[in-house]
Amino acid sequence: MSLRNRLRDLILVVGSITLLSLAVFSLQNGVSLSMVTSRSMQPMIEAGDIAISKQIRKSEIRRGDVLILPLPQNREFKYMHRVFELNNDGEKTILRTKGDSNPNPDKWQIEILSAEVPKVISVVGSGFVFDSPVGRRSIFLGLIGGSILLIALALWRLLVRRER
């Protein structure tokens, strides 16, 4: 077996293990990806960037956190703004948000009804890769699917090599 073939096989194995590890990590840690579609958080977050978020308990929300929340007018749509005001009396968590480039805070207050909310932990300036928000399940399935394809390719290469 040539050095080139061994190197290809090694890359396939390392790629498969990396994808499987990323899938497990994203599932265990509640990590999600979302594409930023507006300019309301500039200059920190640009339209087209990818926001990496992690689920946090609503008791962990702090003023200044960037959260992904449902719009009060239509809870199916999400928006990403910084916590401007926070009222957490132990039973209810009510907050007001503000986009960094907006001169005033949002007109609405939002009550956090779920036990956890997604908090933006990092931003990647590569929004052209995705064209819609990507949830944890999609990330997990994509990484598992990619791993299966790499393993199948590695097995196919081994079988073809043995037949020669």
C-alpha positions as CSV (number, residue, x, y, z in Angstrom):
1,M,0.0,0.0,0.0
2,S,1.5,3.3,-1.0
3,L,2.0,6.2,1.3
4,R,-0.6,8.2,-0.6
5,N,-3.3,5.6,0.0
6,R,-2.4,5.3,3.7
7,L,-2.7,9.0,4.0
8,R,-6.1,9.0,2.3
9,D,-7.3,6.3,4.6
10,L,-6.0,8.1,7.7
11,I,-7.9,11.3,6.6
12,L,-11.1,9.3,6.1
13,V,-10.8,7.8,9.6
14,V,-9.9,11.1,11.3
15,G,-12.7,12.9,9.5
16,S,-15.3,10.2,10.5
17,I,-14.2,10.4,14.1
18,T,-14.2,14.2,14.1
19,L,-17.7,14.3,12.7
20,L,-19.0,11.7,15.2
21,S,-17.4,13.7,18.0
22,L,-19.0,16.9,16.9
23,A,-22.4,15.3,16.6
24,V,-22.2,14.0,20.2
25,F,-20.8,17.3,21.4
26,S,-23.7,19.3,19.8
27,L,-26.3,16.9,21.2
28,Q,-24.9,16.8,24.7
29,N,-24.2,20.5,25.1
30,G,-27.4,21.9,23.4
31,V,-25.4,23.7,20.7
32,S,-27.3,25.2,17.7
33,L,-26.5,27.3,14.7
34,S,-28.5,30.2,13.4
35,M,-28.0,32.5,10.5
36,V,-28.3,36.2,11.3
37,T,-30.7,37.8,8.8
38,S,-30.8,41.4,10.0
39,R,-28.4,44.2,10.8
40,S,-29.9,45.2,14.2
41,M,-26.9,43.7,16.1
42,Q,-24.1,45.4,14.1
43,P,-21.2,45.9,14.5
44,M,-20.8,42.8,16.8
45,I,-23.0,40.6,14.6
46,E,-23.3,41.2,10.9
47,A,-26.2,40.0,8.6
48,G,-25.1,36.7,7.1
49,D,-23.0,35.6,10.1
50,I,-23.6,32.3,11.9
51,A,-24.4,32.6,15.6
52,I,-23.5,29.6,17.7
53,S,-25.9,29.3,20.7
54,K,-26.2,27.2,23.8
55,Q,-29.3,26.5,25.9
56,I,-29.1,28.2,29.3
57,R,-31.6,28.1,32.2
58,K,-33.7,31.2,32.4
59,S,-32.3,31.8,35.9
60,E,-28.8,32.3,34.3
61,I,-29.9,35.1,32.0
62,R,-28.0,38.3,32.7
63,R,-28.2,41.9,31.4
64,G,-26.0,42.1,28.3
65,D,-26.6,38.5,27.2
66,V,-27.5,38.1,23.5
67,L,-30.5,35.7,23.3
68,I,-32.5,34.2,20.5
69,L,-36.2,34.7,21.4
70,P,-39.5,34.4,19.7
71,L,-41.1,37.5,18.4
72,P,-44.1,38.5,20.6
73,Q,-46.2,39.3,17.5
74,N,-45.5,35.9,15.9
75,R,-43.8,33.3,18.1
76,E,-42.8,31.1,15.1
77,F,-40.2,33.8,14.1
78,K,-37.1,34.3,16.2
79,Y,-35.0,37.4,16.7
80,M,-31.5,37.9,18.3
81,H,-31.0,40.9,20.6
82,R,-29.2,41.8,23.7
83,V,-30.9,41.8,27.1
84,F,-31.4,45.5,28.0
85,E,-33.6,45.2,31.1
86,L,-34.2,42.1,33.3
87,N,-36.7,41.5,36.0
88,N,-36.3,38.0,37.5
89,D,-38.4,37.8,40.7
90,G,-37.9,34.0,41.1
91,E,-41.2,33.1,39.6
92,K,-41.3,35.2,36.4
93,T,-38.5,36.3,34.1
94,I,-39.5,39.3,32.1
95,L,-37.0,41.2,29.9
96,R,-36.7,43.9,27.4
97,T,-34.2,43.6,24.5
98,K,-32.3,45.9,22.3
99,G,-30.4,45.5,19.0
100,D,-26.9,47.0,19.3
101,S,-27.4,49.2,16.3
102,N,-30.9,50.3,17.3
103,P,-31.1,53.7,19.1
104,N,-33.9,52.5,21.5
105,P,-34.8,49.3,23.2
106,D,-37.6,47.1,21.7
107,K,-41.1,48.4,22.5
108,W,-42.2,45.1,23.9
109,Q,-41.3,43.2,27.0
110,I,-41.2,39.4,26.8
111,E,-41.9,36.9,29.5
112,I,-39.6,33.8,29.3
113,L,-42.0,30.9,29.5
114,S,-39.6,28.0,28.8
115,A,-37.1,26.6,31.3
116,E,-34.2,27.3,28.9
117,V,-33.4,29.8,26.2
118,P,-30.6,29.9,23.6
119,K,-27.8,32.3,24.4
120,V,-25.3,33.3,21.7
121,I,-21.9,32.2,22.7
122,S,-19.9,32.8,19.5
123,V,-20.3,34.2,16.0
124,V,-18.7,32.9,12.8
125,G,-18.6,35.3,9.8
126,S,-19.5,32.6,7.3
127,G,-23.2,33.1,6.8
128,F,-23.1,32.2,3.1
129,V,-22.8,28.5,4.2
130,F,-26.4,28.3,5.5
131,D,-29.6,30.0,4.3
132,S,-31.8,29.3,7.3
133,P,-31.5,28.6,11.0
134,V,-30.1,25.2,11.8
135,G,-31.3,23.4,14.9
136,R,-29.5,20.9,17.1
137,R,-31.3,17.9,15.5
138,S,-30.3,19.0,12.0
139,I,-26.7,19.5,13.1
140,F,-26.7,16.1,14.7
141,L,-28.3,14.3,11.7
142,G,-25.9,16.1,9.3
143,L,-22.8,15.1,11.3
144,I,-24.0,11.5,11.6
145,G,-24.9,11.4,7.9
146,G,-21.5,12.8,7.0
147,S,-19.8,10.2,9.3
148,I,-21.7,7.3,7.7
149,L,-20.8,8.5,4.2
150,L,-17.1,8.8,5.2
151,I,-17.2,5.3,6.8
152,A,-18.9,3.8,3.7
153,L,-16.3,5.5,1.5
154,A,-13.5,4.1,3.6
155,L,-15.0,0.5,3.5
156,W,-15.5,0.7,-0.2
157,R,-11.9,1.8,-0.8
158,L,-10.7,-1.2,1.3
159,L,-12.9,-3.6,-0.6
160,V,-11.8,-2.3,-4.0
161,R,-8.2,-2.5,-2.9
162,R,-8.6,-6.2,-1.7
163,E,-10.1,-7.2,-5.0
164,R,-7.0,-6.0,-6.9
